[in-house]
Amino acid sequence: MQERLGRTTAGTGTMRAVLQDAYGRAEVLHPGDVPVPGIAADEVLVQVHAAGLDRGVWHTMTGLPYLGRLAFGLREPRNPVPGMDVAGVVVAVGARVSRFGVGDEVLGVGRGTFAEYATAKEGALVHKPAVLSFVEAAALPVSGVTAMKALHDAGRVGEGQHVAILGASGGVGSFAVQLARAAGAQVTAVCSGAKGEYVRALGAHHVIDYAAQDFAHGGAAFDLILDIGGTPSVAHLRRALAPDGTAVIVGGEGGGTLTGGLHRQIGAVALSPFVRQRLAMVFAVVRAEALERLVLLIEAGSVVPSVDRAFPLARAAEAMDYLESGAVRGKVVLTV
């Protein structure tokens, strides 16, 4: 492969990849051979060493909620190779790329990362810090940036605040607990009782088993609530907030097949101007600037990606089943 390619250049040869021809559960994922993708002038081609799984990939796999198919593809997936999180080595760069060269180790977000090679925009990648393995690096981009933007940008987390994180043991939650602790907040993790020790090890000061206790039972207790893929009503979230507290809803889980949980987020944002409490929503777009902020925290030792299991590329369907099982602590990663 050439080191520097023109505006849009076809790839050379074929590669192994995970393919998806239709929407459905994990059984729609299957291995196959496809052409190595070409790159545009502002893109790089990455030899993938590891790729992360998250709920966003689950949505593109299932085509749910149906509203998402406006982006994913109406009748079938627009991109037959799933995957966004990526960590690997640059093997070719577009004509306008200036921040990376062939041989650079990178992490970030790409297109069709469940494969031996994937394309990525220059602005969605950063250099991989030496302290991270490729597997750890692949766990970082989508979940880490989402947690950071929810806590710092939307939630304005600060020292001494009381913060509740609903869904604290998952991919976004595992980063959020560490980020909130690093910001000097008192962290209450809400998760299943079986994962209590895990979130304490991440830095949570208190743990609430959602099956045994309502996080809102104590009334207005939290300055900030981060709701990651939960289902409580906006009124229920507000009941647990301090009078001038903030609730940030992440993702669009729950709800029906048409809009998923987006109705909660839209309702919260619409209500926010009329109440004293701040109600916000977050859909994180991964950019290099946000990744650089996370890398600084990782190099300082404040945040460590938490990887539950790594599966080989050929077992992507099994990895997705495991993600969907609810048993995951932290992140699931594919290795290539």
N, C-alpha and C positions, 0 to 999 in steps of 0.2 A: 504493500500500500504506500502511496505517496505521502510525504510528510506534510505538504501543503497543497490543498486541492482548490479547484475553482469554485464558482458560485454555487452550482449544484452538480455534484459528481456522483455517478453510480458507484456502489461498492463493488468489490471484486470477490468472486467466489460465493460459497454458501456457508451457512452456519447452523448449529443446533439452536433450537429455540422452543419455548413453550407457546403453543398455538391455541387460539380460541375462535371457533367458527360460528358460534351461536351463544346466546345468553343462557345462563343456568347456574346450577351448583358446580362444585369443584370438578365433577366428572366431565365438564366441557373442556377442561384443560388437557392437552395432550402434547407429547413431544413431536418435533418434526424438523425438517430442513427447509430453510428459506434463504433468499439472497441476503448477503451482507448489505445493510442499508447505505445509501449515499448520504452525503452531508451538504448543507448549504454553506454559504460564505461565513455565517456567524455561528457555525456549529463545529463540534468536534466529534470524532468517532472514538468511543471508549471500548476497550477490551474489558468486558465485565468480569470482575472477580467475585462480587457478591451483590445481591439485590434484595431490598427489604419488602416485606408485605405489610399492608395496612388496610384499613376499612375502605379507603378510596379505591384500591384495587378490587376489593370485594364488590363494591358498587359497579365498577366497570365490567366485572365478570357476570354478575347477575342481571345487569341492566335495570337495577332498582335503586331509587324510585324511578318510575317511568319518566318523570320530568327530566331526569338526568340523561335520557337518551337523546335529547337535543344536542348534547355534547358528545356522548359516547357513540352515537349511531342509532337511527330509528329502528331498523329491523334486525341489524346484526352489528357486532362491534366494528367501528370504523378502523381501528388498529387491531389486526389479528394477533399481535404479540403484546400481552399485557405487561405491566410493571412500570414504576416511576422511580423509586429510590435506586441509586446506583453508586457503586464504588469500584474503581478499576484504574486502568492505565490508558492514557491517551495514545492512540496509534495513528491518528490523522487529524489535521486541523484545517478549517476553512480559510479562505483567502483573507478574511477580515478579522480573524482571531488573533489577539495580541497577548492575552494573559496566560496562554498555555502552549506547550510544545510537546512533541512526541516524546514519550517516556515519562511524562508527569503523572504522578499518582493523584487522583481526584475523587471527590465525592459530591453528590448533589442529586439533581432530578433530571432524568432523561425520558426518552420515548421508547417503549418496547424493551424494557431492561431485563426481562426474563429470557435472556438470550446470551450467546457468546459475545456479541457486539451490540452496542446501542448508540444512538445519536443523542446529543445533548446540546442545548444552547450554551454559549460561553457564559452568559449571565446567570445561569442556574447551577454553576459549578464553583467549587473552591479547591485549593490544594489540600490533600489529605494530611492531617497532622501525623507526625511519626508515632505519637503515643497511641494511635488507634490502629487496630488490625483492619483489614478490608471488611470483615464481617461486622465489626463494631461500627465502622464508618457507614455501612449500608443501612444500619438501623437509625441513623441520625436524621436525614433530611426532612421528610414530611412530618414525622411525629415531633421531632425536636423543634422545628420552626413553628409548628402549630402551637405547641405548649408555650413557647417563648412569646409569640404574638398575643396569645390569649391572656397570659399573666402580665406581661410588661406593657404591651401596647394598648390592648383593650382594657385589661384589669387594673393597670397602674399599681401593681403590687409594691408594697413598701415595708420597711422594717417595723416590726412590732405588730403588724396586722394579724388578725386571725383569719386564716384561709382554709376553706373546705374544698377538697378536690373529689368530685364524684366520678368514679371510674378510675381510681388512682393506680390500679395495678396493670393497666394496659399500656399500649405503646406510647400514646400521648401522656397518659397519667404518670408513667414512670419518669418521664422527663419533667413533668410539671411539679411533682413532689420535690425533686432535687432543685429545680429552679426557684421554687418558693422558699425552700429552706436556705438557699444561697442568698436570697434577697433579705433574709432576716425575719421572715414571717413565722408565726406559729401555725404548723400545718396539721390539719385533721384530714386523714385519708378515709374515704368511704369506699368500701369494696366488700367482697365476700370474706367471711371469717377465715377461710382456708388460706387467704393471701395476706393476713394481718402481719405476720412476721416479715414477709417480703417487703411490704411498704414501710414498715418500721426500719428495715435495713437501708432503705433508700433515703431515710431521713424524716419520715413522718413522726410528729410528736404524739399524736393521738390517732386511734383507729376506730371507726364505726363499722360494724358488720351490718350491712343494709338489710339483711334478713332478720336481724334481731332487734334493731333500733332504727327509728326514724331520725334522720339527720336534722330535721327541723323540730324535734321534740323539745329542745331547750329554748325555743323562741329565737329572738333576734340575737344570734350569737356570732355571726361571721361578718367581717368587713368585706370579704371577697369570696364568692363561690364560683368555682370553675366546674361546669357541668359537661362532662365528656361523654356523649352518647347516652345520656340518661333519658328518663321519661317523666320526671316530675313536672307537674304543671308550673307555669310561671308564677301563679299565686303561691304554690308550695315553696318555690325557691325564695320568693320574697318574704315569706314567713320566717325563714331562717336567717335573713339578712338584717344587719344593723340598719337603722333608719336612713343612713346616708351610704349604705353599702352598695357593692357592685356585683352583679351576676353576669357571667359570660358563658354563653351556650356555644359549644363546639360541635361541629358536624351536624348531620341531619338524620340521626338514628331514630328508630321507633316510628310510630305513626303508620299510615297506610301505604299502599304500593304506589300511589300517584305522586305524592310529594314527600313521603317519608316523614321525618320530624321537622321539616322546614316550617310548618305552621307555627310551632312553638317559637322558633327564632324570629320569624316575621312578626308574630304577635308581641313578643317581648320588645323588639326595637320600636314598634309602633306605639307601645304603651310608655316607653321610657321618657319622652318629653313631658309627660303629664304627672309623673310621680317623682318623689325626692330621690329614690334609689335609681342607680344607673343600671340599665339592662342592655346588654350588647351581644353580638354574635360574631363568630370568627370563621372564615374560610381562608386558610393561609395559602398564599402563593409563595413558593420557594424561590428566593432570589439570593444572589451571592452575598449581598450585604447582611442579610439575616443569618446565613450560614457562617459568615466570618465572626459574627457576634457569638454564636454558639461555640465555634472553634476556640475562641479566646477563653471561654469558661471551661471547656474541656482541658485545654492546656494548663489552666490554673488549678485543675483538680476539683472544680466545683460540681461538675456534671460528668457522669460516666454512662454511655449507652448500655442498657440492660438487655442482653440477648437471651431469650429462653432456650430456643433451639435453632439449629441451622440444618437445613435439608439440602441435598443435592438438587440440581436443576431438574433432573428427570422425575423427582418426587414432588413437583410443584402442587399437584392436586392434593396430595397428602398434607402438605404444608398448609394449604388453604383450608382444608378440613379442620386441622388443628387450630388455626386462627379462629375459625367459626365456632369451635367447641366451647369457648369461654374459659378454657383452662390456662391460657397463656399468661405468663408473668413477664411483662415487658414486650419485646419484639421477637418476631419470627423472621428468619433470613434464608434466602436461597444462596447456595454457593455454586460457582461455575468453574 
